[in-house]
């Protein structure tokens, strides 16, 4: 890390912000529940705007990736379900810490998410976008078909998209579980990938064909990282909820 990057990393976390409150509330619990094994942490950008695109298989995933981002020196902003912002106190904290509300289904259409993404880029901040849009429907928790929000932000603003995978969070909170397991302490493994090469998509019209093709490339990168963490191969065909008569939003019966 260069001296300039180190200075900017310190300043992002050291300036008083609502993230201090979130860290004070969340870190003691999450550090009690899990130890974090971060592979290839040097690939995580310490400065500048970028999209972090992780896999998504439990409701505690955003907390896990928020903790990891904090540990690696960045303040995480998420695209979050708009309904969460209506919760008293929690919704206020989310807005004050710069989280971005999106409508059900993970859409980034509408002026508020677009303007928020523009502000993040202008300020050199990161944003976490789950390409799957909701918890994977794959019965073995492999990444399912992705949606286009992450690549749209990356291509529209010409910023990197960094794939990531994590495994072990399901031991803290199972998919759709309401209970957190603190003991015994778990291990959450996280692997950071190289920036996804989207050069062949830049300059092309951002129509559905281009965005879906680029999203498939991102999902492939995330899946390869998860294969490394799990030490096994993912299915040859990525899970598509519509082919299994499943809704792509909301809870479902596994």
N, C-alpha and C positions, 0 to 999 in steps of 0.2 A: 504494500500500500504506500502511495506517495505521501509526503508530508501534507500536501493540499487535501488529499482524500481523507487522511487521518483527522485533519482539522474539521472537515465538514461532517465526518462521522460523529465526532465528539459533540459538535454544535447541535446536530439533529436531536440527540438524546439528552443533552445537558440543558437545553433551554426549557424552562418550566412550561408544562403543557398538561392537558388532560390525560396524556399517556402515563404520566407519573402516577396519577390516581389509579388508572387501570392496572399498571404494573404492581402497585402496592396491594391491590385487591387479588390479583390473579396469580402472580409469580409464586408466592409462598405455597399456595395450594398445588399448583402444577409441578413445582419442584419437589413437593412432598410425594406426589402421585407418580412421578416419572423422572428418570434420568434420560438425557438426550444425547444420542450418538449421531453426530452430524458428519456425513461423508462429503468430501469435496467442498467444504465451507468456503474455500478461497474463490469459488466460482460465483458466489453470491455478491452482487455489486454493492460496494460500500458507499457509493454516491451516484447521483444521477437518477433520472426517471427510468422505470422499467415495469413490466408486468411480470408478476410471479404467478405461475400456473401449476398448482399442485393437484394431486388426486383427491377424491372426496368420497369418504365411505362411512363417517360417523358424524354425529352432530357436534362433537367436540373438536373436529378438525380445525375450525378457524382459531380456536384458542391455542391449539398446538402450534399452528403455523405462525400465529401472532407471537407466541413465546420464542419460537426459533428466530423469527425476524428480529425481535428485540435483542436476543442473545448475540446476533450477528451485527448489531449496531444500527438497525433501521427501524423506523416507526411505520408499522403496517397499516395501510388503509385497505378496506375490503369493499367489494360490491356485496351488499347485504339485502335480504328481503325487506321490502318497504314496510311490511307489517310489523317487523321488529321495532321500527322507529316509533311506533305508537305506544310502546310499553313505557309507563311512567318511570322516570329516573334513567332506566337503561337506554331508552330512546334518546334522551337528552345527552347522555354521555357519548353515545354513538355519533350524534351530530357534532358535538363539540370536538370530538377527536378526528373529525374529517372522514368518517365512514360514508359510503355512497349508497343511497337507497335505490333499489331496482324493483320493478314490478314482478309479480309472480311468474315463474317460468324462466327467470334469469335474463329477461330482455334488458338491453341497454338503450332502447329507444326512449325518446323523450328528452326534454331540454336539461333537466337536472343532472342525470348521469353524464351527459355529454359535457356540460359545463364543468362538472366536478373533475372529470378526466382531464380536461384542458388545464384546469388549475394545478392538478398534480404534476402534469408534464412541465408547465411553466415554472413550477417551484422545485423541479428536480426530485420529486417524491415517487415512492413505489406504490403500486396498487396490486392487491391480491385478487385474482379472478379464478374461480373454479370453472374450467371449461365444461365440465359435465353439467353444470347448472343446478344439480341437486345430487343427493346421495346416490351412488351407483346402485343400479338394480341387479348387477351381476351377482349371482348367488355366492360366488367365492371372493367377492369384493375386489375384482379386477376393474380397472377403469372401463366405463361404458362409452357409448357414442358421445362425442363432444358437441357443444354448441359454440357459436361463433363470436361471442362477446370478447374473449381474450384477444383473439387475432385481430378483430376489428379495431380495438384500441391500439394495439401495437402497430398495425399498418397505417391507420389514419394519422397517428402522431409520430411515426417513424422512430419508435423506441424498441429496445430489445424485449423479447419474451423469454423468460428463464423458466424452464420446466423443473419441477421438483416432485419427489415422491416421499411418502412417509408410511411407516408400518409399525403397528404396536398400539396405536390409539384405541383400537377396538377392545383392548384389554382394560382400558380405563373406562370407556363408555361404549357399549355395543351399539350397533346400528339401531336407531330409534329408541334406545334405552333412555329411561329417565334417571337412572342411578349412576353415580360416579364411584368407581372402585379405587380407593386410595391405598389400600394395603393388600398384598405386599407391593412394594414399589415396582413399577413396570419399567421397561426400556422401550423408548420410542426411537426408532431409527429413521433418519432423514437423509436423503441424497439430493444434492443440488446438481443440475445438469448444465451443460454448455448452452449458450443462447441458441435458440432454434433458428436455423437458416431459413429466412423467409424472403431472401433476395429475389427469387423467381416470381414472387407474387407482387412485389413492389412495382408501382406504375400501372398495374392492371386495374380495370374497373372492380370495385369492391362489391360485386354481385354475389348471389348465393353460391354460385359454382366456385368462384375464387375463394370465398370465405370458408366453405365446407372443405375444400381441398387443403387449404392451409391449416384448418383445425385438425384434420386427420393427421397431418405431419406433427403437430403439437401433441396429440394424443399418443402417437407412436413413441415420441420421446419420453413422455411421462411413463408409459407402460414399460419401456426398456429399463428405466430407473427402478421401477417397482420390482421388475423381475430380478434385478441385481440384489435388492434388499431382501426379497423373499427366497432367493435361491431356487426359483422354479420358473417355468415358462407359462406365460399367459395363453389363453385360448387363441387359436388362429383367427377366429372371427370375433370382433368386438361386440359386446352385448348391445342390442338395439331394443329399447323398451317397446316400441311400436310393433315389433315382430313377435312380442310375447304378450300382447294385449295388456300392457301396463301403461299407466299414466306416467308422464315424465316429471310431474311435480307432485308434492304431497307424499304422505306415507303410503306404504303398500305392504302387502303380506309377502314375505320372502318365500 
